[in-house]
């Protein structure tokens, strides 16, 4: 069972949480552990009301992703403002890496950027969504410097005639 307590709580309190959690899960049927159920939500208005309850801005996401995101909103809220939160929010997008000063020497302290490898499924709307998600999830003190776009190498065979020599 995951711990919902902050990491600075003493070990004996965290141990109690795990013991009490095991007892509760043994004796109670907690299939729907939240006060709402997103599986039956048919429109985005219902999901928008639920997301506003947790101060989450997910209106720009498609309906199915909103439902998925609201399955554990308090966990998402707990990681808000951390690199872990950014990674979780961008988990649906592949080939994205967070770059800090350690990876990119041009960045200053408290600055970061995203390295995005463009493949066939990326479009302008996906890049706007990524920027919006990062701006919502980033730590307040950090400055998002933007996206570093890279494309996969493009291999083209160039037929050469005899006697022509190419050098780079």
DSSP file (Angstrom, degrees, kcal/mol; ACC not computed):
  #  RESIDUE AA STRUCTURE BP1 BP2  ACC     N-H-->O    O-->H-N    N-H-->O    O-->H-N    TCO  KAPPA ALPHA  PHI   PSI    X-CA   Y-CA   Z-CA
    1    1 A X              0   0    0      0, 0.0    21,-0.1     0, 0.0    20,-0.1   0.000 360.0 360.0 360.0 127.9    0.0    0.0    0.0
    2    2 A X        -     0   0    0      1,-0.1     2,-0.4     2,-0.0     0, 0.0  -0.367 360.0-115.4 -69.9 149.4    1.5    3.4   -1.0
    3    3 A X        -     0   0    0      1,-0.1    -1,-0.1     2,-0.1     4,-0.1  -0.683  22.6-171.1 -85.8 135.9    2.1    5.9    1.8
    4    4 A X        +     0   0    0     -2,-0.4     2,-0.2     2,-0.1    -1,-0.1   0.369  57.1 100.8-104.5   1.6    0.2    9.1    1.6
    5    5 A X  S    S-     0   0    0      1,-0.1    -2,-0.1     9,-0.1     9,-0.0  -0.576  83.9 -98.7 -85.1 149.8    2.1   10.8    4.4
    6    6 A X    >   -     0   0    0     -2,-0.2     3,-1.6     1,-0.1    -1,-0.1  -0.299  33.7-114.5 -62.4 154.1    4.8   13.3    3.7
    7    7 A X  T 3  S+     0   0    0      1,-0.3    -1,-0.1    -3,-0.1     7,-0.1   0.679 109.5  66.9 -68.0 -18.0    8.3   12.0    3.8
    8    8 A X  T 3  S+     0   0    0      2,-0.0    -1,-0.3     3,-0.0     2,-0.1   0.514  74.7 109.3 -83.9  -2.5    9.3   14.1    6.8
    9    9 A X  S <  S-     0   0    0     -3,-1.6     5,-0.1     1,-0.1    -4,-0.0  -0.432  82.2 -94.6 -69.0 147.8    6.9   12.2    9.2
   10   10 A X     >  -     0   0    0      1,-0.1     4,-1.8    -2,-0.1     3,-0.4  -0.173  30.3-114.3 -62.3 157.7    8.6    9.9   11.8
   11   11 A X  H  > S+     0   0    0      1,-0.2     4,-2.4     2,-0.2     5,-0.2   0.853 113.4  56.9 -63.5 -36.5    9.1    6.3   11.0
   12   12 A X  H  > S+     0   0    0      1,-0.2     4,-1.9     2,-0.2    -1,-0.2   0.843 106.8  49.6 -68.1 -31.1    6.8    5.1   13.7
   13   13 A X  H  > S+     0   0    0     -3,-0.4     4,-2.0     2,-0.2    -1,-0.2   0.899 111.5  49.0 -70.2 -40.2    3.9    7.1   12.3
   14   14 A X  H  X S+     0   0    0     -4,-1.8     4,-1.9     2,-0.2    -2,-0.2   0.874 109.5  52.2 -66.2 -36.4    4.6    5.7    8.8
   15   15 A X  H  X S+     0   0    0     -4,-2.4     4,-2.2     2,-0.2    -1,-0.2   0.914 108.7  50.7 -64.8 -42.1    4.6    2.2   10.3
   16   16 A X  H  X S+     0   0    0     -4,-1.9     4,-2.9     1,-0.2     5,-0.3   0.899 106.8  55.2 -61.0 -40.1    1.2    2.8   11.9
   17   17 A X  H  X S+     0   0    0     -4,-2.0     4,-2.3     1,-0.2    -1,-0.2   0.919 108.9  46.5 -59.6 -43.9   -0.1    4.0    8.6
   18   18 A X  H  X S+     0   0    0     -4,-1.9     4,-1.9     2,-0.2    -1,-0.2   0.894 114.2  47.5 -68.3 -38.1    0.8    0.8    6.9
   19   19 A X  H  X S+     0   0    0     -4,-2.2     4,-2.1     2,-0.2    -2,-0.2   0.944 114.8  44.9 -67.0 -47.5   -0.6   -1.4    9.7
   20   20 A X  H  X S+     0   0    0     -4,-2.9     4,-2.6     1,-0.2     5,-0.2   0.888 111.5  54.6 -64.4 -38.0   -3.9    0.5    9.8
   21   21 A X  H  X S+     0   0    0     -4,-2.3     4,-2.4    -5,-0.3    -1,-0.2   0.886 107.4  49.7 -62.3 -39.0   -4.1    0.5    6.0
   22   22 A X  H  X S+     0   0    0     -4,-1.9     4,-1.8     2,-0.2    -1,-0.2   0.906 111.3  49.0 -65.8 -41.6   -3.7   -3.3    6.0
   23   23 A X  H  X S+     0   0    0     -4,-2.1     4,-2.0     2,-0.2     5,-0.2   0.927 112.6  47.7 -64.2 -44.9   -6.4   -3.8    8.6
   24   24 A X  H  X S+     0   0    0     -4,-2.6     4,-2.3     1,-0.2    -2,-0.2   0.920 111.5  49.7 -63.4 -43.7   -8.8   -1.4    6.7
   25   25 A X  H  < S+     0   0    0     -4,-2.4    -1,-0.2     1,-0.2    -2,-0.2   0.815 111.2  50.8 -68.1 -28.1   -8.2   -3.1    3.3
   26   26 A X  H  < S+     0   0    0     -4,-1.8    -1,-0.2    -5,-0.2    -2,-0.2   0.898 120.4  32.3 -69.9 -41.0   -8.8   -6.6    4.9
   27   27 A X  H  < S+     0   0    0     -4,-2.0     2,-0.4    -5,-0.1    -2,-0.2   0.678 114.2  56.4 -97.2 -19.7  -12.1   -5.7    6.5
   28   28 A X  S  < S-     0   0    0     -4,-2.3     2,-0.9    -5,-0.2    -1,-0.0  -0.876  73.0-129.8-117.7 147.8  -13.6   -3.1    4.1
   29   29 A X        +     0   0    0     -2,-0.4     3,-0.2     1,-0.1     2,-0.2  -0.837  31.9 171.8 -93.5 106.0  -14.4   -3.3    0.5
   30   30 A X        +     0   0    0     -2,-0.9     3,-0.3    -5,-0.2    -1,-0.1  -0.415  22.5 138.6-115.2  55.7  -12.8   -0.2   -1.0
   31   31 A X  S    S+     0   0    0      1,-0.3     2,-0.8    -2,-0.2    -1,-0.2   0.941  80.8  37.2 -63.6 -46.1  -13.2   -0.7   -4.7
   32   32 A X  S    S+     0   0    0     -3,-0.2    -1,-0.3     1,-0.1    -3,-0.0  -0.846  72.8 174.4-107.5  96.1  -14.1    3.0   -5.2
   33   33 A X        +     0   0    0     -2,-0.8     2,-0.2    -3,-0.3    -1,-0.1   0.540  55.5  71.9 -83.7  -6.2  -11.9    4.8   -2.7
   34   34 A X  S    S-     0   0    0      2,-0.3    -2,-0.0     1,-0.1    37,-0.0  -0.601  88.7-114.6-104.9 168.8  -12.9    8.3   -3.8
   35   35 A X  S    S+     0   0    0     -2,-0.2     2,-0.3     2,-0.0    -1,-0.1   0.351  99.8  46.7 -82.1   7.3  -16.1   10.2   -3.3
   36   36 A X  S    S-     0   0    0     14,-0.0     2,-0.4     0, 0.0    -2,-0.3  -0.920  70.3-140.9-142.3 164.9  -16.7   10.2   -7.1
   37   37 A X    >   -     0   0    0     -2,-0.3     3,-0.6     1,-0.1     4,-0.1  -0.952  10.2-174.8-133.9 113.0  -16.5    7.7   -9.9
   38   38 A X  G >  S+     0   0    0     -2,-0.4     3,-1.1     1,-0.2    -1,-0.1   0.617  71.2  82.8 -83.3 -11.9  -15.1    8.9  -13.2
   39   39 A X  G 3  S+     0   0    0      1,-0.3    -1,-0.2    28,-0.1    28,-0.0   0.782  96.6  41.9 -65.8 -24.7  -15.8    5.7  -15.1
   40   40 A X  G <  S+     0   0    0     -3,-0.6     2,-0.4     2,-0.0    -1,-0.3   0.408  82.5 120.7-101.5   1.6  -19.4    6.8  -15.8
   41   41 A X    <   -     0   0    0     -3,-1.1    26,-0.1     1,-0.2    -3,-0.0  -0.528  36.0-179.4 -70.1 122.8  -18.7   10.4  -16.6
   42   42 A X        +     0   0    0     -2,-0.4     2,-0.3     1,-0.0    -1,-0.2   0.684  59.8  39.5 -97.9 -21.8  -20.0   11.1  -20.1
   43   43 A X  S  > S-     0   0    0      1,-0.1     4,-1.1    20,-0.0     3,-0.3  -0.840  77.6-117.6-130.5 167.3  -19.0   14.7  -20.6
   44   44 A X  H  > S+     0   0    0     -2,-0.3     4,-2.4     1,-0.2     5,-0.2   0.667 103.7  72.3 -78.3 -16.4  -16.2   17.0  -19.7
   45   45 A X  H  > S+     0   0    0      2,-0.2     4,-2.0     1,-0.2    -1,-0.2   0.919  99.2  46.9 -64.4 -42.3  -18.3   19.3  -17.5
   46   46 A X  H  > S+     0   0    0     -3,-0.3     4,-2.0     1,-0.2    -1,-0.2   0.928 114.5  46.6 -64.2 -45.3  -18.5   16.6  -14.8
   47   47 A X  H  X S+     0   0    0     -4,-1.1     4,-2.6     1,-0.2    -1,-0.2   0.851 109.4  55.1 -66.8 -33.3  -14.7   15.9  -15.0
   48   48 A X  H  X S+     0   0    0     -4,-2.4     4,-2.3     2,-0.2    -1,-0.2   0.901 107.3  50.0 -66.1 -39.9  -14.0   19.7  -15.0
   49   49 A X  H  X S+     0   0    0     -4,-2.0     4,-1.3     2,-0.2    -2,-0.2   0.921 112.9  46.4 -63.5 -43.0  -16.0   20.0  -11.7
   50   50 A X  H  X S+     0   0    0     -4,-2.0     4,-0.9     1,-0.2     3,-0.3   0.924 112.6  49.5 -64.7 -43.8  -14.0   17.2  -10.1
   51   51 A X  H ><>S+     0   0    0     -4,-2.6     5,-2.7     1,-0.2     3,-0.6   0.870 106.8  55.1 -66.2 -35.6  -10.7   18.5  -11.3
   52   52 A X  H ><5S+     0   0    0     -4,-2.3     3,-1.2     1,-0.2    -1,-0.2   0.818  98.5  64.0 -66.0 -28.6  -11.5   22.0  -10.0
   53   53 A X  H 3<5S+     0   0    0     -4,-1.3    -1,-0.2    -3,-0.3    -2,-0.2   0.858 110.9  36.9 -59.5 -34.6  -12.1   20.4   -6.6
   54   54 A X  T <<5S-     0   0    0     -4,-0.9    -1,-0.3    -3,-0.6    -2,-0.2   0.242 115.5-114.0-102.0  11.7   -8.4   19.4   -6.6
   55   55 A X  T < 5 +     0   0    0     -3,-1.2     2,-0.4     1,-0.2    -3,-0.2   0.881  67.2 146.5  56.6  41.5   -7.2   22.6   -8.3
   56   56 A X      < -     0   0    0     -5,-2.7     2,-0.9    -8,-0.1    -1,-0.2  -0.916  43.0-149.5-110.4 134.3   -6.1   20.6  -11.3
   57   57 A X        +     0   0    0     -2,-0.4     3,-0.1     1,-0.1    79,-0.1  -0.832  43.2 137.5-103.8  96.7   -6.2   22.1  -14.8
   58   58 A X    >   +     0   0    0     -2,-0.9     3,-1.6     1,-0.1    -1,-0.1   0.145  29.8 113.3-123.2  17.8   -6.9   19.2  -17.2
   59   59 A X  T 3  S+     0   0    0      1,-0.3    -1,-0.1   -11,-0.1     7,-0.1   0.769  73.0  60.0 -63.8 -25.7   -9.5   20.8  -19.5
   60   60 A X  T 3  S+     0   0    0     -3,-0.1    -1,-0.3    69,-0.1     2,-0.2   0.590  89.8  89.9 -80.3  -9.3   -7.1   20.7  -22.4
   61   61 A X  S <  S-     0   0    0     -3,-1.6    -3,-0.1     1,-0.1     5,-0.0  -0.523  87.8 -98.9 -86.0 153.9   -6.8   16.9  -22.3
   62   62 A X     >  -     0   0    0     -2,-0.2     4,-2.1     1,-0.1     3,-0.2  -0.262  40.5-102.2 -64.7 161.3   -9.0   14.5  -24.2
   63   63 A X  H  > S+     0   0    0      1,-0.2     4,-2.1     2,-0.2     5,-0.2   0.876 119.6  49.1 -55.5 -46.9  -11.9   12.9  -22.2
   64   64 A X  H  > S+     0   0    0      1,-0.2     4,-2.1     2,-0.2    -1,-0.2   0.882 111.1  49.8 -65.6 -37.7  -10.3    9.5  -21.7
   65   65 A X  H  > S+     0   0    0     -3,-0.2     4,-2.5     2,-0.2    -1,-0.2   0.856 108.0  54.3 -69.0 -33.8   -7.0   11.1  -20.5
   66   66 A X  H  X S+     0   0    0     -4,-2.1     4,-1.9     2,-0.2    -2,-0.2   0.923 108.9  48.4 -63.1 -43.4   -9.0   13.2  -18.0
   67   67 A X  H  < S+     0   0    0     -4,-2.1    -2,-0.2     1,-0.2     4,-0.2   0.922 113.0  47.7 -61.4 -44.0  -10.6   10.1  -16.6
   68   68 A X  H >< S+     0   0    0     -4,-2.1     3,-1.2     1,-0.2     4,-0.3   0.897 110.7  51.6 -63.0 -41.3   -7.3    8.4  -16.3
   69   69 A X  H >< S+     0   0    0     -4,-2.5     3,-0.8     1,-0.3    -1,-0.2   0.843 106.6  54.0 -66.3 -34.1   -5.7   11.4  -14.6
   70   70 A X  G >< S+     0   0    0     -4,-1.9     3,-0.6     1,-0.2    -1,-0.3   0.372  80.9  91.0 -85.1   5.8   -8.5   11.7  -12.0
   71   71 A X  G <  S+     0   0    0     -3,-1.2    -1,-0.2     1,-0.3    -2,-0.1   0.843 109.2  12.4 -67.6 -30.8   -8.1    8.1  -10.9
   72   72 A X  G <> S+     0   0    0     -3,-0.8     4,-1.8    -4,-0.3     3,-0.3  -0.478  75.6 158.8-141.5  67.9   -5.6    9.2   -8.2
   73   73 A X  H <> S+     0   0    0     -3,-0.6     4,-2.5     1,-0.2     5,-0.2   0.830  73.1  55.4 -68.0 -31.8   -5.8   13.0   -8.0
   74   74 A X  H  > S+     0   0    0      2,-0.2     4,-2.1     1,-0.2    -1,-0.2   0.871 107.8  49.8 -70.4 -33.7   -4.3   13.4   -4.5
   75   75 A X  H  > S+     0   0    0     -3,-0.3     4,-1.4     2,-0.2    -1,-0.2   0.912 112.4  48.1 -66.6 -41.1   -1.2   11.5   -5.6
   76   76 A X  H  < S+     0   0    0     -4,-1.8     4,-0.3     1,-0.2    -2,-0.2   0.886 112.0  49.5 -65.0 -37.4   -1.0   13.8   -8.6
   77   77 A X  H >< S+     0   0    0     -4,-2.5     3,-0.9     1,-0.2    -1,-0.2   0.855 106.0  57.1 -69.3 -34.2   -1.4   16.8   -6.4
   78   78 A X  H 3< S+     0   0    0     -4,-2.1    -1,-0.2     1,-0.2    -2,-0.2   0.845 109.2  45.1 -66.2 -33.4    1.3   15.6   -4.0
   79   79 A X  T >< S+     0   0    0     -4,-1.4     3,-1.4    -5,-0.1     6,-0.6   0.410  83.6 128.0 -91.2   2.8    3.8   15.5   -6.8
   80   80 A X  T <  S+     0   0    0     -3,-0.9    58,-0.1    -4,-0.3     3,-0.1  -0.365  73.2  22.4 -59.6 132.2    2.8   18.9   -8.1
   81   81 A X  T 3  S+     0   0    0     56,-1.7     2,-0.3     1,-0.3    -1,-0.3   0.689 104.7 100.9  84.1  19.1    5.8   21.1   -8.5
   82   82 A X  S <> S-     0   0    0     -3,-1.4     4,-1.8    55,-0.3    -1,-0.3  -0.886  81.8-116.6-128.3 162.9    8.4   18.3   -8.7
   83   83 A X  H  > S+     0   0    0     -2,-0.3     4,-2.6     1,-0.2     5,-0.2   0.859 118.3  57.8 -64.8 -33.3   10.3   16.7  -11.6
   84   84 A X  H  > S+     0   0    0      1,-0.2     4,-2.5     2,-0.2    -1,-0.2   0.896 104.8  51.1 -62.0 -39.4    8.5   13.5  -10.7
   85   85 A X  H  > S+     0   0    0     -6,-0.6     4,-2.4     2,-0.2    -1,-0.2   0.885 109.5  49.5 -64.8 -39.1    5.2   15.3  -11.2
   86   86 A X  H  X S+     0   0    0     -4,-1.8     4,-1.9     2,-0.2    -2,-0.2   0.921 111.2  49.6 -65.5 -43.4    6.3   16.5  -14.6
   87   87 A X  H  < S+     0   0    0     -4,-2.6    -2,-0.2     1,-0.2    -1,-0.2   0.923 112.2  48.0 -61.1 -44.0    7.4   13.0  -15.6
   88   88 A X  H >< S+     0   0    0     -4,-2.5     3,-1.3     1,-0.2     4,-0.2   0.913 111.5  49.8 -63.1 -42.4    4.0   11.6  -14.4
   89   89 A X  H 3< S+     0   0    0     -4,-2.4     3,-0.4     1,-0.3    -1,-0.2   0.825 115.9  42.8 -66.9 -30.4    2.1   14.2  -16.3
   90   90 A X  T >< S+     0   0    0     -4,-1.9     3,-1.3     1,-0.2    -1,-0.3   0.191  79.9 111.5 -99.0  16.2    4.0   13.6  -19.5
   91   91 A X  T <  S+     0   0    0     -3,-1.3    -1,-0.2     1,-0.3    -2,-0.1   0.779  70.9  60.3 -64.2 -25.9    4.0    9.8  -19.2
   92   92 A X  T 3  S+     0   0    0     -3,-0.4     2,-0.5    -4,-0.2    -1,-0.3   0.732  95.3  73.4 -73.6 -20.4    1.7    9.4  -22.2
   93   93 A X  S <  S-     0   0    0     -3,-1.3     3,-0.3    -4,-0.0     2,-0.2  -0.812  76.0-148.7 -96.1 131.3    4.3   11.1  -24.4
   94   94 A X        +     0   0    0     -2,-0.5    23,-0.2     1,-0.2     3,-0.1  -0.548  69.8  30.6 -94.1 162.4    7.4    9.0  -25.3
   95   95 A X  S    S+     0   0    0      1,-0.2    22,-2.1    -2,-0.2     2,-0.5   0.867  79.7 134.3  61.5  42.5   10.9   10.2  -25.9
   96   96 A X  E     -A  116   0A   0     -3,-0.3     2,-0.4    20,-0.2    -1,-0.2  -0.989  30.1-175.5-121.5 128.6   10.8   13.2  -23.6
   97   97 A X  E     -A  115   0A   0     18,-2.1    18,-3.0    -2,-0.5     2,-0.5  -0.963  23.8-129.2-123.3 140.6   13.7   13.9  -21.2
   98   98 A X  E     -A  114   0A   0     -2,-0.4     2,-0.5    16,-0.2    16,-0.2  -0.773  25.3-158.2 -86.5 126.9   13.9   16.7  -18.6
   99   99 A X  E     +A  113   0A   0     14,-3.3    14,-2.2    -2,-0.5     2,-0.2  -0.920  15.2 172.7-109.6 128.9   17.2   18.6  -19.0
  100  100 A X    >>  -     0   0    0     -2,-0.5     4,-2.7    12,-0.2     3,-0.6  -0.492  56.6 -76.3-115.0-170.0   18.6   20.5  -16.1
  101  101 A X  T 34 S+     0   0    0     10,-0.4     6,-0.1     1,-0.2     8,-0.1   0.817 129.2  62.2 -60.6 -29.4   22.0   22.3  -15.7
  102  102 A X  T 34 S+     0   0    0      1,-0.2    -1,-0.2     3,-0.0     3,-0.2   0.888 114.2  31.5 -63.9 -39.6   23.6   18.9  -15.2
  103  103 A X  T <4 S+     0   0    0     -3,-0.6     2,-0.5     1,-0.2    -2,-0.2   0.802 127.8  37.8 -88.8 -31.9   22.6   17.7  -18.7
  104  104 A X    ><  -     0   0    0     -4,-2.7     3,-1.5     1,-0.1    -1,-0.2  -0.942  64.0-163.1-127.1 109.6   22.7   21.1  -20.5
  105  105 A X  T 3  S+     0   0    0     -2,-0.5    -1,-0.1     1,-0.3    -4,-0.1   0.673  85.5  69.1 -68.2 -17.4   25.5   23.4  -19.5
  106  106 A X  T 3  S+     0   0    0      2,-0.0    -1,-0.3     0, 0.0     2,-0.1   0.736  84.6  88.1 -72.9 -20.9   23.7   26.4  -21.2
  107  107 A X  S <  S-     0   0    0     -3,-1.5     2,-0.1    -7,-0.2     3,-0.1  -0.456  70.8-140.6 -78.9 151.2   21.0   26.3  -18.6
  108  108 A X    >   -     0   0    0      1,-0.2     3,-1.4    -2,-0.1    -7,-0.2  -0.428  42.4 -62.6 -97.9 177.4   21.4   28.2  -15.3
  109  109 A X  T 3  S+     0   0    0      1,-0.3    -1,-0.2    -2,-0.1     3,-0.1  -0.344 123.8  17.2 -59.6 143.2   20.3   27.2  -11.8
  110  110 A X  T 3  S+     0   0    0      1,-0.2    33,-2.8    32,-0.1     2,-0.4   0.734 102.8 113.0  62.3  26.2   16.6   26.6  -11.5
  111  111 A X  E <   + b   0 143A   0     -3,-1.4   -10,-0.4    31,-0.2     2,-0.3  -0.950  38.4 170.1-120.8 147.6   16.1   26.4  -15.2
  112  112 A X  E     - b   0 144A   0     31,-2.0    33,-3.0    -2,-0.4    34,-0.5  -0.982  11.8-168.3-149.5 160.5   15.1   23.3  -17.2
  113  113 A X  E     -A   99   0A   0    -14,-2.2   -14,-3.3    -2,-0.3     2,-0.5  -0.905  22.9-117.5-140.6 169.9   14.0   22.4  -20.6
  114  114 A X  E     -Ab  98 147A   0     32,-2.0    34,-3.7    -2,-0.3     2,-0.7  -0.945  13.4-147.0-114.0 132.0   12.6   19.3  -22.3
  115  115 A X  E     -Ab  97 148A   0    -18,-3.0   -18,-2.1    -2,-0.5     2,-0.5  -0.886  22.7-171.7 -96.1 117.7   14.3   17.4  -25.0
  116  116 A X  E     -Ab  96 149A   0     32,-2.7    34,-2.7    -2,-0.7     2,-0.7  -0.941  16.2-149.9-116.4 123.4   11.6   16.0  -27.3
  117  117 A X  E     - b   0 150A   0    -22,-2.1     2,-0.4    -2,-0.5    34,-0.2  -0.838  22.0-137.9 -92.3 116.4   12.4   13.6  -30.1
  118  118 A X  E     + b   0 151A   0     32,-3.3    34,-0.8    -2,-0.7     2,-0.2  -0.572  31.6 165.6 -77.8 128.4    9.9   14.2  -32.9
  119  119 A X    >   -     0   0    0     -2,-0.4     3,-1.6    32,-0.1    -1,-0.0  -0.657  55.3 -75.8-127.1-173.0    8.5   11.1  -34.5
  120  120 A X  T 3  S+     0   0    0      1,-0.3    -2,-0.1    -2,-0.2     0, 0.0   0.734 123.8  57.6 -61.2 -25.4    5.5   10.6  -36.8
  121  121 A X  T 3  S+     0   0    0      2,-0.0     2,-0.3     5,-0.0    -1,-0.3   0.464  84.7  97.3 -90.1  -0.1    2.9   11.0  -34.0
  122  122 A X    <   +     0   0    0     -3,-1.6     2,-0.3     4,-0.1    -4,-0.0  -0.679  45.6 164.1 -88.8 141.7    3.9   14.4  -32.9
  123  123 A X     >  -     0   0    0     -2,-0.3     4,-1.7     1,-0.0     5,-0.2  -0.850  53.7 -88.2-141.9-179.9    2.1   17.5  -34.2
  124  124 A X  H  > S+     0   0    0     -2,-0.3     4,-2.0     1,-0.2     5,-0.2   0.870 124.4  54.3 -63.0 -37.4    1.8   21.1  -33.2
  125  125 A X  H  > S+     0   0    0      1,-0.2     4,-2.6     2,-0.2    -1,-0.2   0.892 105.7  52.9 -65.6 -38.2   -1.1   20.5  -30.9
  126  126 A X  H  > S+     0   0    0      1,-0.2     4,-2.4     2,-0.2    -1,-0.2   0.895 108.9  49.8 -62.8 -39.5    0.9   17.8  -29.0
  127  127 A X  H  X S+     0   0    0     -4,-1.7     4,-2.1     2,-0.2    -1,-0.2   0.881 110.9  49.1 -67.5 -37.2    3.7   20.4  -28.5
  128  128 A X  H  X S+     0   0    0     -4,-2.0     4,-2.4     2,-0.2    -2,-0.2   0.907 111.2  50.4 -65.4 -41.4    1.2   23.0  -27.2
  129  129 A X  H  X S+     0   0    0     -4,-2.6     4,-2.8     2,-0.2    -2,-0.2   0.911 109.6  50.4 -62.4 -43.0   -0.2   20.3  -24.8
  130  130 A X  H  X S+     0   0    0     -4,-2.4     4,-2.5     1,-0.2    -1,-0.2   0.926 111.4  48.1 -61.2 -45.3    3.2   19.4  -23.5
  131  131 A X  H  X S+     0   0    0     -4,-2.1     4,-2.3     1,-0.2    -1,-0.2   0.906 113.0  48.3 -62.6 -42.1    4.0   23.1  -22.9
  132  132 A X  H  X S+     0   0    0     -4,-2.4     4,-1.7     2,-0.2    -2,-0.2   0.918 111.9  48.9 -64.8 -44.3    0.7   23.7  -21.1
  133  133 A X  H  X S+     0   0    0     -4,-2.8     4,-2.0     1,-0.2    -2,-0.2   0.926 112.3  48.4 -61.4 -45.4    1.2   20.6  -18.9
  134  134 A X  H  X S+     0   0    0     -4,-2.5     4,-2.3     1,-0.2    -1,-0.2   0.907 109.6  51.6 -64.7 -41.8    4.7   21.5  -18.0
  135  135 A X  H  < S+     0   0    0     -4,-2.3    -1,-0.2     1,-0.2    -2,-0.2   0.833 112.9  46.6 -65.0 -30.9    3.7   25.1  -17.1
  136  136 A X  H  < S+     0   0    0     -4,-1.7    -1,-0.2    -5,-0.2    -2,-0.2   0.840 121.9  35.0 -75.2 -33.4    0.9   23.7  -14.9
  137  137 A X  H  < S+     0   0    0     -4,-2.0   -56,-1.7    -5,-0.2   -55,-0.3   0.610  90.0 108.6 -99.3 -14.9    3.1   21.2  -13.1
  138  138 A X  S  < S-     0   0    0     -4,-2.3   -56,-0.1    -5,-0.2     2,-0.1  -0.204  79.6 -94.6 -67.8 154.9    6.5   22.8  -12.9
  139  139 A X    >   -     0   0    0      1,-0.1     3,-0.7   -58,-0.1    -1,-0.1  -0.410  33.3-124.0 -63.0 144.6    8.0   24.1   -9.6
  140  140 A X  T 3  S+     0   0    0      1,-0.2    -1,-0.1    -3,-0.1    -2,-0.1   0.854 109.1  49.7 -62.2 -35.7    7.2   27.7   -9.0
  141  141 A X  T 3  S+     0   0    0      2,-0.1    -1,-0.2   -30,-0.0     2,-0.2   0.719  96.2  88.4 -78.1 -18.6   10.8   28.7   -8.6
  142  142 A X    <   -     0   0    0     -3,-0.7     2,-0.6   -31,-0.1   -31,-0.2  -0.494  69.8-140.1 -84.1 150.2   11.9   26.9  -11.7
  143  143 A X  E     -b  111   0A   0    -33,-2.8   -31,-2.0    -2,-0.2     2,-0.7  -0.941   9.2-142.4-112.6 117.4   12.0   28.6  -15.1
  144  144 A X  E     -b  112   0A   0     -2,-0.6   -31,-0.2   -33,-0.2     3,-0.1  -0.706  14.7-171.1 -80.7 113.7   10.9   26.5  -18.1
  145  145 A X  E     -     0   0A   0    -33,-3.0     2,-0.3    -2,-0.7   -32,-0.2   0.595  42.3-105.0 -86.2 -12.4   13.1   27.5  -21.0
  146  146 A X  E     -     0   0A   0    -34,-0.5   -32,-2.0     2,-0.0     2,-0.4  -0.793  45.7 -40.5 126.5-167.2   11.3   25.6  -23.7
  147  147 A X  E     -b  114   0A   0     -2,-0.3     2,-0.7   -34,-0.2   -32,-0.2  -0.858  33.3-152.5-106.7 133.4   11.5   22.5  -25.9
  148  148 A X  E     -b  115   0A   0    -34,-3.7   -32,-2.7    -2,-0.4     2,-0.4  -0.922  24.1-155.6-100.8 108.9   14.6   21.2  -27.5
  149  149 A X  E     +b  116   0A   0     -2,-0.7     2,-0.4   -34,-0.2   -32,-0.2  -0.692  15.9 177.4 -91.8 134.8   13.4   19.4  -30.6
  150  150 A X  E     -b  117   0A   0    -34,-2.7   -32,-3.3    -2,-0.4     2,-0.3  -0.984  15.2-149.1-133.3 148.0   15.3   16.6  -32.2
  151  151 A X  E     -b  118   0A   0     -2,-0.4   -32,-0.1   -34,-0.2     3,-0.1  -0.860  29.8-102.5-112.6 149.4   14.5   14.4  -35.1
  152  152 A X        -     0   0    0    -34,-0.8    -1,-0.0    -2,-0.3   -34,-0.0  -0.352  54.2 -84.9 -65.1 152.1   15.7   10.9  -35.6
  153  153 A X        -     0   0    0      1,-0.1     2,-0.7     2,-0.0    -1,-0.1  -0.293  40.0-137.8 -60.0 141.0   18.5   10.5  -38.1
  154  154 A X        -     0   0    0     -3,-0.1     2,-0.7     2,-0.0    -1,-0.1  -0.892  14.7-155.3-105.1 111.9   17.4   10.2  -41.6
  155  155 A X        +     0   0    0     -2,-0.7     2,-0.4     2,-0.0    -2,-0.0  -0.785  18.8 170.0 -94.9 118.5   19.2    7.6  -43.5
  156  156 A X        -     0   0    0     -2,-0.7     2,-0.5     2,-0.0    -2,-0.0  -0.993  27.3-138.5-126.9 130.0   19.4    8.0  -47.3
  157  157 A X        -     0   0    0     -2,-0.4     2,-0.7     2,-0.0    -2,-0.0  -0.761  15.4-155.5 -87.1 126.8   21.5    6.0  -49.6
  158  158 A X        -     0   0    0     -2,-0.5     2,-0.3     2,-0.0    -2,-0.0  -0.904  13.1-136.3-104.6 115.2   23.2    8.1  -52.3
  159  159 A X        -     0   0    0     -2,-0.7     2,-0.4     1,-0.0    -2,-0.0  -0.547  24.2-161.3 -71.7 130.3   24.1    6.1  -55.3
  160  160 A X        -     0   0    0     -2,-0.3     2,-0.2     4,-0.0     3,-0.1  -0.885  11.7-132.3-114.4 143.5   27.5    7.1  -56.5
  161  161 A X    >   -     0   0    0     -2,-0.4     3,-1.6     1,-0.1     2,-0.0  -0.546  42.3 -86.9 -85.3 158.3   29.1    6.6  -59.9
  162  162 A X  T 3  S+     0   0    0      1,-0.2    -1,-0.1    -2,-0.2     3,-0.1  -0.369 113.4  29.8 -64.2 142.8   32.6    5.2  -60.1
  163  163 A X  T 3  S+     0   0    0      1,-0.3     2,-0.5    -3,-0.1    -1,-0.2   0.301  91.0 111.6  91.6  -8.9   35.3    7.8  -59.9
  164  164 A X    <   -     0   0    0     -3,-1.6     2,-0.5     2,-0.0    -1,-0.3  -0.859  48.1-168.2 -98.1 128.4   33.3   10.2  -57.7
  165  165 A X        -     0   0    0     -2,-0.5     2,-0.4    -3,-0.1    -3,-0.0  -0.966   5.2-158.4-120.7 127.8   34.7   10.5  -54.2
  166  166 A X        +     0   0    0     -2,-0.5     2,-0.4     2,-0.0    -2,-0.0  -0.854  13.7 175.9-103.0 136.2   32.8   12.2  -51.4
  167  167 A X              0   0    0     -2,-0.4    -2,-0.0     1,-0.1     0, 0.0  -1.000 360.0 360.0-139.5 142.6   34.6   13.5  -48.4
  168  168 A X              0   0    0     -2,-0.4    -1,-0.1     0, 0.0    -2,-0.0   0.376 360.0 360.0-114.0 360.0   33.3   15.5  -45.4
